[in-house]
Amino acid sequence: MFTKNKRNGSYNISRQNLYIGPLFIALATLVGSIFESINLPETNIAIVYLLAVVAISLFTQSYIISILYSFGATLSFNYFFTAPYKAFEIDNVSYVITITIMVTVSLIITMMTQRIKTSVSVANQRAEENRKLYVMSNRISGAASVEEIIDIAVQSMGQLTETNILCAYISDISQPICHTAQYIFNSKVRVIDSPVEKEMSLKQLDDYMVELGNVRSWKIFTDEILFAVIYIPHEQAIMLEEGKRRALMVALENLSLAIDRVYAVYKHGKLQQENERERYRSSLLRAISHDLRTPLTGIMGTSEMIMGMTPTDDMRYELAAEIIEDAEWLHSLMENILNLTRLEDSRRYLKKQPEAIEEIIAVVVERFEKRAKGRELTVNIPTELVIVPVDAKLIVQVLINLLDNALKHTDSTQEISLTVDKQENGVRFTVADRGTGINAEDLPYIFQMYYTSGNQSADAKKGMGLGLAICKSVVKAHGGNISAANREGGGAEFSFVLPMEDTNYD
């Protein structure tokens, strides 16, 4: 998978160190001989050797070699230009001082020159790294796919760090099959291939690489999803210089930002598709509901006319009553569907106005009596005038749905009650009954869309799982909350609280 990284160049540097020093010392000796022939003092010759030391420091790559050649220049000055000549001896105290100063100055010049060279080298290296990072950022910013981003990033990181790079990544978030991109530094060849199997998850590949134990890895997440992992051979990773390690971190950050950008575009496109499907579904439901309401109204009106024209002991009277009952159920279902489609954009369709609790309850009681003839409803409301900002039509629908739910699970002798309590920051509505109650396994899910109770009758018209979901949506759109519980002694209790202040909620 990875190949060893071989670097060249050390031989050329060593050869340069060998001939640069002797060349400049020989030149300094030649110039010194010329100065001596025209009777210039030894101090001028010493300055020539100092210039040679500066030149050696500039052109050699090794700090130690530069110091050795500075001593060599001093010895050459001593050998050729101090008495006794052509011997490493000193018979004059002034020469001792001159040579001592020369050695000291040579060492200082060598150290300063090498330090400057090191600083320049580091600055040039950082400038080159920044240039490569800039090129990488520009190329990545123009990439349109994950594959193209990974291609650019892997090659750039390999060149920045001078190491072999393997990247395992997911190209399509909807199909999380792992792909790999490899960059071999010394051969400058990028290979796309899976090291194990062609169809495997990113986690499976990462586990496999961890088991090998000879790589260092850096993980890249987007929206808490593991999207890519960068691998470098362990022996190359531990040899990374500080500058290259820093450049690698910057490159990884650029790669992460680029993947985030592509993933954001993917999510935005997916969201647009979902919104488009949702708008189509809502439009279809609204159209169907509107089209069905007209014939249903006609069916109910005609059935009522038949009942008014037929004796109660006639079989046709009972059939007409059943037709009305089924038509009312369908009409209620259409109302729920219409409310559901409207509430999908609650800020647009919710029309809050200050409403008196008594008026809302009066409408609910009237509709309840029409729906459940002969059934008693116990109503408890505050004696004081209570005004709450609501969409009255929707709140009436919520209470009717809760009362219909109570009718389904109680017989004609069991109690149904509607209670309104004013609280410190809101108004609490409670619908309670003494029916069969709620199964413990159903309790966490009864407000979910299309969820129906497990103990429900096989008769399909008993419920489609929309009523309670509509209730929750309406209450939430008003900034309130709704809950359900079983009562002590049997039965169920549904309650919701609406805030007294007119606050907009998403």
C-alpha positions in Angstrom: 0.0 0.0 0.0 2.7 2.4 1.0 6.3 2.6 -0.3 9.3 4.0 1.5 10.3 7.6 0.9 13.8 8.0 -0.4 15.4 11.5 -0.6 18.5 12.5 -2.5 20.8 15.5 -2.2 23.1 14.8 0.7 26.0 13.7 -1.6 26.0 17.1 -3.4 26.0 19.0 -0.2 29.0 17.1 1.2 31.0 17.6 -2.1 30.2 21.3 -1.9 31.5 21.5 1.7 34.8 19.8 0.6 35.8 22.2 -2.2 34.3 25.6 -1.0 36.4 25.9 2.1 39.9 25.1 0.6 39.1 27.3 -2.4 38.3 30.4 -0.4 41.3 29.8 2.0 43.5 29.4 -1.0 42.2 32.6 -2.6 42.7 34.5 0.8 46.3 33.1 0.9 46.9 34.3 -2.7 45.5 37.8 -1.9 47.5 37.9 1.3 50.7 37.0 -0.6 50.0 40.0 -2.9 49.4 42.3 0.1 52.7 41.0 1.7 54.6 41.7 -1.6 53.6 45.3 -1.5 54.4 45.6 2.2 50.9 45.9 3.6 50.5 45.1 7.3 49.4 41.7 8.6 46.0 43.2 9.8 45.0 43.8 6.2 45.8 40.2 5.4 43.8 39.1 8.5 40.8 41.0 7.2 41.1 39.1 3.9 41.0 35.8 5.8 37.9 37.1 7.7 36.2 37.8 4.3 37.1 34.2 3.3 35.4 33.0 6.5 32.3 35.0 5.7 32.2 33.5 2.1 32.7 30.0 3.4 29.8 30.5 5.9 27.6 31.7 3.1 28.3 28.9 0.7 28.6 25.9 3.0 25.6 24.1 4.3 27.1 22.7 7.5 27.5 24.7 10.7 30.3 22.5 12.0 32.2 22.6 8.7 32.1 26.4 8.7 33.6 26.5 12.2 36.4 24.1 11.2 37.2 26.1 8.1 37.3 29.3 10.2 40.0 27.6 12.3 41.7 26.5 9.1 41.8 30.1 7.8 43.4 31.2 11.1 46.0 28.4 10.9 46.7 29.4 7.3 47.3 33.0 8.3 49.6 31.8 11.1 51.5 29.4 8.8 52.1 31.8 5.9 52.1 35.3 7.3 53.4 35.3 10.9 57.0 34.7 12.0 58.4 32.2 12.0 57.0 31.7 8.5 55.8 28.3 7.2 55.5 27.0 10.8 52.7 26.8 13.3 54.6 28.9 15.8 54.4 32.4 17.2 57.4 34.5 18.4 55.6 37.8 18.8 53.0 38.6 21.4 51.2 40.9 19.0 50.6 38.0 16.7 49.0 36.1 19.6 46.5 39.0 20.1 45.9 39.2 16.3 45.2 35.5 15.9 43.0 35.4 19.1 40.9 38.3 17.8 40.8 36.7 14.3 39.6 33.3 15.8 36.9 35.1 17.9 35.7 37.2 15.0 35.7 34.2 12.7 33.5 32.2 15.1 31.1 35.1 15.6 30.8 35.7 11.9 30.3 32.0 11.3 27.6 31.7 13.9 25.7 34.8 12.8 25.9 33.8 9.1 24.6 30.3 9.8 21.8 31.7 11.9 20.8 34.1 9.2 20.9 31.3 6.6 18.8 29.2 8.9 16.2 31.9 9.3 16.2 32.6 5.6 15.8 28.9 4.9 12.9 28.6 7.4 11.2 31.7 5.9 11.6 30.3 2.3 10.3 26.9 3.4 7.2 28.5 5.1 6.7 30.7 2.0 6.7 27.7 -0.2 4.3 25.8 2.2 2.0 28.8 2.2 2.1 29.0 -1.6 1.2 25.3 -1.9 -1.6 25.7 0.7 -2.9 28.7 -1.2 -2.8 26.8 -4.5 -4.6 23.8 -2.8 -7.3 26.1 -1.3 -7.9 27.7 -4.7 -8.1 24.4 -6.5 -10.4 22.9 -3.8 -12.7 25.9 -3.8 -13.4 25.2 -7.5 -13.9 21.5 -7.1 -17.5 20.3 -7.6 -17.4 16.8 -6.3 -15.9 14.9 -3.3 -13.7 12.8 -5.6 -12.2 15.9 -7.1 -11.6 17.5 -3.7 -9.9 14.3 -2.4 -7.8 14.1 -5.5 -6.5 17.6 -5.0 -6.1 17.3 -1.2 -4.2 14.0 -1.3 -1.8 15.2 -3.9 -1.2 18.6 -2.2 -0.7 17.0 1.3 1.8 14.5 -0.2 3.8 17.3 -1.7 3.6 19.5 1.4 4.8 16.7 3.8 6.9 14.8 1.3 5.3 11.6 2.5 3.0 8.9 1.2 -0.7 9.6 1.7 -3.7 7.3 1.7 -7.2 8.8 2.1 -10.3 6.7 2.7 -13.5 8.5 2.1 -17.2 8.3 1.4 -18.1 9.8 -2.0 -21.9 9.6 -1.6 -23.4 10.1 1.9 -26.6 8.2 0.8 -24.4 5.2 -0.2 -21.6 5.0 2.4 -19.3 2.7 0.5 -15.6 3.4 1.2 -13.3 4.6 -1.5 -9.5 5.2 -1.3 -7.1 7.7 -2.9 -3.3 7.1 -2.6 -0.4 9.3 -3.4 3.2 8.0 -3.5 5.6 10.8 -3.0 8.8 9.5 -4.5 7.1 8.2 -7.7 4.6 11.1 -7.9 1.9 8.6 -8.9 -1.6 8.7 -7.5 -3.4 5.4 -7.4 -7.1 4.9 -6.7 -7.8 1.4 -5.3 -9.2 -0.3 -2.3 -6.6 -2.0 -0.1 -8.9 -4.8 0.9 -12.3 -5.1 -0.7 -14.1 -2.9 -3.1 -17.3 -2.6 -1.2 -16.8 -1.9 2.5 -17.7 0.8 4.9 -15.3 3.5 6.1 -15.4 2.1 9.6 -14.4 -1.4 8.4 -11.5 0.0 6.5 -10.4 2.1 9.4 -10.6 -0.9 11.7 -8.4 -2.8 9.2 -5.8 0.0 9.1 -5.7 0.3 12.9 -5.0 -3.4 13.1 -2.0 -3.0 10.8 -0.6 -0.6 13.4 2.0 1.0 11.0 0.1 4.2 10.1 -0.9 7.4 11.7 -4.4 8.6 11.0 -6.4 11.9 11.1 -10.2 11.7 10.9 -12.5 14.3 9.2 -16.1 14.6 10.4 -18.9 16.6 8.9 -22.2 17.0 10.7 -20.9 14.3 13.2 -20.5 11.8 10.4 -17.1 10.3 9.7 -16.5 11.3 6.1 -12.8 10.8 5.5 -9.6 9.4 7.2 -6.1 10.5 6.2 -3.3 7.9 6.7 0.5 8.4 6.7 3.1 5.6 7.3 4.1 5.7 11.0 7.8 6.0 10.3 7.2 9.0 8.0 4.8 10.6 10.3 7.2 10.7 13.3 9.9 12.2 11.1 7.7 15.2 10.0 9.3 18.5 10.8 7.3 21.1 12.8 6.7 23.2 9.7 5.4 20.3 7.6 3.2 19.1 10.5 1.7 22.6 10.8 1.1 22.7 7.0 -0.5 19.2 7.2 -2.9 20.5 9.9 -3.8 23.5 7.8 -4.4 21.3 4.7 -6.6 19.0 6.8 -8.6 22.0 7.9 -9.0 23.1 4.3 -10.1 19.6 3.3 -12.6 19.5 6.1 -14.1 22.9 5.1 -14.3 21.8 1.5 -16.1 18.5 2.4 -18.5 20.5 4.7 -19.3 22.8 1.7 -20.1 19.8 -0.5 -22.1 18.2 2.2 -24.0 21.4 2.8 -24.9 21.6 -0.9 -26.0 18.0 -0.8 -28.2 18.6 2.3 -29.6 21.7 0.7 -30.5 19.9 -2.5 -32.0 17.0 -0.5 -34.0 19.5 1.6 -35.3 21.2 -1.5 -36.4 17.8 -2.9 -38.2 17.0 0.3 -39.8 20.4 0.4 -40.9 19.9 -3.2 -42.4 16.5 -2.4 -44.1 17.9 0.7 -45.6 20.8 -1.2 -46.9 18.4 -3.9 -48.3 16.1 -1.2 -50.0 19.0 0.6 -51.4 20.4 -2.6 -52.8 16.9 -3.5 -54.3 16.4 -0.1 -55.9 19.8 -0.1 -57.3 19.3 -3.6 -58.7 15.9 -2.6 -60.2 17.1 0.6 -61.9 20.1 -1.0 -63.3 17.9 -3.8 -64.7 15.4 -1.3 -66.3 17.9 1.1 -68.9 19.0 -1.5 -70.3 15.5 -2.2 -70.1 14.6 1.5 -72.2 17.7 2.4 -74.8 16.6 -0.2 -74.8 13.0 1.1 -75.4 14.2 4.7 -78.1 16.6 3.6 -79.9 14.0 1.5 -79.7 11.4 4.3 -81.2 13.8 6.8 -84.0 14.5 4.4 -84.6 10.7 4.0 -84.6 10.4 7.8 -87.1 13.2 8.1 -89.4 11.6 5.6 -89.1 8.0 7.0 -90.7 6.6 10.2 -88.2 5.7 12.9 -89.2 2.0 12.8 -88.5 1.8 9.1 -85.3 0.0 8.0 -84.5 2.8 5.7 -84.3 5.2 8.6 -81.5 3.2 10.2 -79.6 2.9 6.9 -79.8 6.7 6.4 -78.6 7.2 10.0 -75.6 5.0 9.3 -74.9 6.9 6.1 -74.9 10.2 8.0 -72.6 8.7 10.7 -70.1 7.5 8.1 -70.3 10.8 6.1 -69.7 12.8 9.3 -66.6 10.6 10.0 -65.3 11.3 6.5 -66.1 15.0 6.8 -64.1 15.1 10.1 -61.2 13.2 8.4 -61.2 15.8 5.6 -61.1 18.6 8.1 -58.1 17.0 9.9 -56.3 16.6 6.6 -56.9 20.2 5.6 -55.7 21.4 9.1 -52.6 19.2 8.8 -51.6 20.7 5.4 -52.2 24.2 6.7 -50.2 23.7 9.9 -47.1 22.7 7.9 -46.5 26.4 7.6 -48.1 27.5 10.9 -46.8 31.1 10.8 -48.6 31.6 7.5 -52.0 30.0 8.3 -52.3 30.5 12.0 -54.6 33.4 12.7 -54.5 34.3 16.4 -57.0 36.6 17.9 -58.1 37.3 21.5 -60.9 34.9 22.2 -63.1 34.3 25.2 -62.9 30.8 26.6 -66.8 30.7 27.0 -67.3 31.2 23.3 -64.8 28.5 22.3 -66.4 26.0 24.7 -69.9 26.9 23.6 -69.0 26.0 20.0 -67.4 22.8 21.1 -70.4 21.8 23.2 -72.8 22.5 20.3 -70.8 20.4 17.9 -70.4 17.6 20.5 -74.2 17.5 21.0 -74.7 17.2 17.3 -72.1 14.4 16.9 -73.1 12.4 20.1 -76.8 12.7 20.6 -77.9 11.5 23.9 -74.4 11.5 25.5 -73.7 13.7 28.5 -70.6 16.0 28.7 -69.6 17.6 32.0 -68.1 21.1 31.4 -66.2 23.1 34.0 -64.9 26.5 33.1 -63.7 29.5 35.2 -66.4 31.9 36.4 -64.3 35.0 35.4 -63.8 36.1 31.9 -60.7 34.5 30.4 -59.2 35.9 27.1 -56.6 33.9 25.3 -54.9 34.6 21.9 -55.7 31.6 19.7 -56.9 30.6 16.3 -60.4 29.7 17.6 -61.3 27.4 14.7 -58.2 25.2 15.2 -58.6 25.1 19.0 -62.2 24.0 18.5 -60.9 21.3 16.2 -58.4 20.1 18.8 -61.1 19.8 21.5 -63.5 18.0 19.1 -60.8 15.5 18.2 -60.1 14.8 21.8 -63.8 14.4 22.6 -64.2 12.1 19.5 -61.3 10.1 20.8 -63.1 9.8 24.2 -66.4 8.8 22.5 -64.5 5.9 20.7 -63.3 4.5 23.9 -66.3 4.9 26.2 -69.8 3.5 26.2 -73.0 5.5 26.7 -72.9 5.2 30.5 -69.3 6.3 31.1 -68.4 9.9 32.0 -66.8 12.4 29.6 -65.7 15.8 31.0 -64.2 19.0 29.6 -62.4 21.2 32.1 -60.7 24.6 31.7 -58.4 26.0 34.3 -56.6 29.4 34.3 -53.0 29.1 35.4 -50.3 31.6 36.1 -49.0 31.8 32.5 -51.6 30.1 30.5 -54.9 28.2 30.2 -55.2 24.5 30.7 -57.8 22.4 28.8 -58.5 18.9 29.9 -60.6 16.2 28.3 -61.1 13.2 30.6 -63.2 10.0 30.4 -63.8 6.7 32.2 -63.2 4.4 29.3 -60.7 1.8 28.5 -57.7 4.0 29.0 -54.4 3.9 27.1 -52.1 0.9 26.8 -48.8 1.4 28.4 -46.9 0.5 25.2 -49.1 3.0 23.2 -48.6 6.0 25.5 -45.2 7.2 24.1 -46.5 7.1 20.5 -50.1 8.2 20.5 -49.3 11.7 19.2 -47.3 10.4 16.2 -48.7 10.7 12.7 -50.7 7.6 11.5 -50.1 5.7 14.8 -53.1 3.7 15.9 -53.7 2.0 19.2 -53.1 -1.7 19.4 -56.4 -2.4 21.1 -58.3 -0.6 18.5 -61.2 -2.2 16.7 -60.6 -3.8 13.3 -63.1 -1.3 11.8 -60.9 1.0 9.7 -63.0 4.0 10.2 -62.3 4.1 14.0 -59.2 6.0 13.3 -56.3 6.7 10.9 -53.8 8.1 13.4 -54.4 11.8 12.4 -56.6 13.2 15.1 -54.1 13.3 18.0 -51.2 14.3 15.6 -53.3 17.2 14.5 -53.9 18.2 18.1 -50.2 18.2 18.9 -49.4 20.2 15.8 -52.1 22.9 16.6 -51.0 23.2 20.2 -47.4 23.4 19.3 -48.1 26.1 16.7 -49.7 28.1 19.5 -46.6 27.7 21.7 -48.2 25.2 24.0 -47.8 21.6 25.0 -50.0 18.6 25.1 -49.9 15.4 27.2 -51.8 12.2 27.8 -52.1 10.0 30.9 -54.3 7.3 32.4 -56.6 8.3 35.2 -56.8 6.6 38.6 -59.9 4.4 38.7 -59.8 3.9 34.9 -60.0 6.1 31.8 -57.7 8.5 30.0 -57.0 12.2 30.4 -55.7 14.5 27.6 -54.6 18.0 28.5 -52.9 20.9 26.8 -51.8 24.3 28.0 -51.9 27.5 25.8 -49.9 30.6 26.8 -51.7 33.8 27.7 -49.2 35.9 25.7 -49.3 36.1 21.9 -45.9 34.6 21.0 -44.9 33.3 17.6 -43.4 29.8 17.5 -41.8 27.9 14.7 
